[in-house]
Structure formats: structure tokens, C-alpha cells
Amino acid sequence: MSNHSDLEPLLDYELLRKLVVGIGEVSDMTGVPTRKIRYWEEKGIVESEKEGEGTTRRYNYLNIKKILLIQELIEEGFTLDAAAKKVEARMKNINDVFKRLMDASSANDEDKK
């Protein structure tokens, strides 16, 4: 059984906000080919943070998480569209939970002052 300190890196909201990785690294981490990631972006399923024309596509934590979840669902037999819809619903739920956690953390910080 893991203890609370094992999860602390997962709760570093500022780090997660700043985490932006190039498409090649995302492909290496997720096992999803860069061509497939670009296709998913063309379809509006994931979004890169492009800094200008001709620059490398870069993806934030949430889009990397989407890529991982979609690939898992596709491997389980879902179509791309079905996987994308399912992941979008999951990501909304995850976002809502993290927002509540951040709000609770902020409230606790205010109470300590």
C-alpha cells in the first residue's frame, strides 16, 4: 500500500501547468506515433501549443493524458470517435475534481493565515 508522500508529485499543480512536451517526446512516452497524434489534432481531439508557423507541436499535461487514455480505449476496441467522447467526459470529471481540490487547498491556506 502506498503512502501519502508517494502521491505528492502528482499534486504539484504548478508543475503540471508548466509541463509542455514536444510531439516526439510525447510519442516516445505514450507509444503513439507522431503521425497519429497529428491526425488526432486535425480532428480536434487534442490540442498543441504552437508558438508559430513551422514550430514543433508541444503538448501540455492534459493533452498527454488524453492521448494516453484514448490509445488505451482504442486498444480495448473502441473507435477513435467513441474513445474521444469517453475521454472528454472523463477529463471533465477529472478537471472538476482537481478544481475542487485546488479550491479546498486555497481555502485551507487562507484559514492558516
RATA-V886537 format. One record per residue. N is the residue number from 0. RES is the residue in one letter. PSI is psi in degrees with one decimal (999 if undefined). OMEGA is omega in degrees with one decimal (none if undefined). D_FIRST is the distance of its C-alpha to the first C-alpha in Angstrom with 2 decimals. Layout:
n->{N & N}
res->{RES & RES}
psi->{PSI & PSI}
omega->{OMEGA & OMEGA}
d_first->{D_FIRST & D_FIRST}
This chain:
n->{0 & 1 & 2 & 3 & 4 & 5 & 6 & 7 & 8 & 9 & 10 & 11 & 12 & 13 & 14 & 15 & 16 & 17 & 18 & 19 & 20 & 21 & 22 & 23 & 24 & 25 & 26 & 27 & 28 & 29 & 30 & 31 & 32 & 33 & 34 & 35 & 36 & 37 & 38 & 39 & 40 & 41 & 42 & 43 & 44 & 45 & 46 & 47 & 48 & 49 & 50 & 51 & 52 & 53 & 54 & 55 & 56 & 57 & 58 & 59 & 60 & 61 & 62 & 63 & 64 & 65 & 66 & 67 & 68 & 69 & 70 & 71 & 72 & 73 & 74 & 75 & 76 & 77 & 78 & 79 & 80 & 81 & 82 & 83 & 84 & 85 & 86 & 87 & 88 & 89 & 90 & 91 & 92 & 93 & 94 & 95 & 96 & 97 & 98 & 99 & 100 & 101 & 102 & 103 & 104 & 105 & 106 & 107 & 108 & 109 & 110 & 111 & 112}
res->{M & S & N & H & S & D & L & E & P & L & L & D & Y & E & L & L & R & K & L & V & V & G & I & G & E & V & S & D & M & T & G & V & P & T & R & K & I & R & Y & W & E & E & K & G & I & V & E & S & E & K & E & G & E & G & T & T & R & R & Y & N & Y & L & N & I & K & K & I & L & L & I & Q & E & L & I & E & E & G & F & T & L & D & A & A & A & K & K & V & E & A & R & M & K & N & I & N & D & V & F & K & R & L & M & D & A & S & S & A & N & D & E & D & K & K}
psi->{133.4 & 154.8 & 175.3 & -37.4 & -24.4 & -25.7 & -9.7 & -41.9 & -29.7 & -20.3 & 10.8 & 86.5 & -37.9 & -41.1 & -45.2 & -34.8 & -35.1 & -15.3 & 113.6 & 126.4 & 143.6 & 158.2 & -36.3 & -43.5 & -38.6 & -43.4 & -44.9 & -42.6 & -38.0 & -20.6 & 7.8 & 124.5 & 147.4 & -35.8 & -40.9 & -39.6 & -43.8 & -39.2 & -45.0 & -34.4 & -41.7 & -36.3 & -5.0 & 15.7 & -39.4 & 162.0 & 135.2 & 164.7 & 83.4 & 136.7 & -9.2 & 173.5 & 136.1 & 0.6 & 159.0 & 138.0 & 137.1 & 142.1 & 139.6 & 176.0 & -45.6 & -38.3 & -33.9 & -42.5 & -42.4 & -45.4 & -45.6 & -46.9 & -42.9 & -44.9 & -41.3 & -45.1 & -39.0 & -42.2 & -25.2 & -5.2 & -0.1 & 151.9 & 164.1 & -46.5 & -43.2 & -41.2 & -43.5 & -42.5 & -43.5 & -43.5 & -39.1 & -42.2 & -42.7 & -43.6 & -35.8 & -44.1 & -44.2 & -43.4 & -43.1 & -42.0 & -46.5 & -35.8 & -43.5 & -38.9 & -43.1 & -41.3 & -41.8 & -40.6 & -42.9 & -41.4 & -41.2 & -39.3 & -40.4 & -38.9 & -30.3 & -17.7 & 999}
omega->{-178.4 & 178.0 & -175.1 & -176.6 & 177.2 & -175.8 & -175.2 & 178.0 & 179.1 & -176.4 & 178.3 & -174.2 & -179.2 & 177.3 & -179.5 & 178.5 & -175.8 & -176.0 & 177.3 & -171.8 & 178.3 & -175.0 & 178.8 & 178.5 & 177.7 & 178.7 & 178.8 & -177.3 & -172.1 & -175.0 & 178.9 & -178.8 & -178.9 & 179.2 & 179.8 & 178.7 & 177.9 & 178.3 & 178.9 & 177.0 & 177.0 & 179.6 & 178.5 & -177.9 & 174.6 & -179.2 & 174.3 & 175.9 & -178.3 & -179.2 & 179.5 & 179.5 & 176.4 & 179.5 & -179.9 & 175.3 & 178.6 & -173.9 & 178.2 & -175.9 & -176.6 & 178.5 & 174.6 & 178.4 & 177.7 & -179.3 & 178.9 & -177.6 & 179.5 & 179.9 & 177.7 & -179.2 & 177.1 & 178.3 & 177.2 & 175.7 & 178.3 & 171.9 & 179.0 & -178.6 & 179.5 & 179.4 & -179.5 & 178.6 & 179.9 & -179.7 & 178.8 & 177.8 & 178.1 & -178.6 & 176.4 & 178.0 & 178.8 & 179.4 & 178.8 & 179.6 & 179.7 & 177.5 & 178.3 & 177.7 & 178.8 & 178.3 & 178.9 & 178.7 & 178.2 & 179.1 & 178.4 & 177.1 & 177.8 & 179.5 & -178.3 & -177.8 & none}
d_first->{0.00 & 3.79 & 6.63 & 9.98 & 11.79 & 10.11 & 11.81 & 15.06 & 16.97 & 16.59 & 18.25 & 21.22 & 23.81 & 26.72 & 25.34 & 24.70 & 28.25 & 29.77 & 28.05 & 30.90 & 31.08 & 34.08 & 34.45 & 34.32 & 30.98 & 29.63 & 30.98 & 29.39 & 25.92 & 26.10 & 28.38 & 30.81 & 34.36 & 36.15 & 38.91 & 36.58 & 35.06 & 38.67 & 39.61 & 36.78 & 38.02 & 41.59 & 40.51 & 38.91 & 35.35 & 34.02 & 35.79 & 36.32 & 37.37 & 40.67 & 42.62 & 45.92 & 47.79 & 46.94 & 43.71 & 40.45 & 38.25 & 35.15 & 32.16 & 29.87 & 26.13 & 26.79 & 29.17 & 26.88 & 24.20 & 27.06 & 28.10 & 24.71 & 24.44 & 28.09 & 27.89 & 24.99 & 27.11 & 30.21 & 28.58 & 27.75 & 31.46 & 32.05 & 35.14 & 34.91 & 36.35 & 34.06 & 30.97 & 32.26 & 32.88 & 29.47 & 27.79 & 30.16 & 29.11 & 25.38 & 26.17 & 28.18 & 25.35 & 22.95 & 25.81 & 26.44 & 22.88 & 22.93 & 26.41 & 25.41 & 22.58 & 25.18 & 27.72 & 25.49 & 24.63 & 28.39 & 29.29 & 27.02 & 28.61 & 32.03 & 31.34 & 30.58 & 33.99}
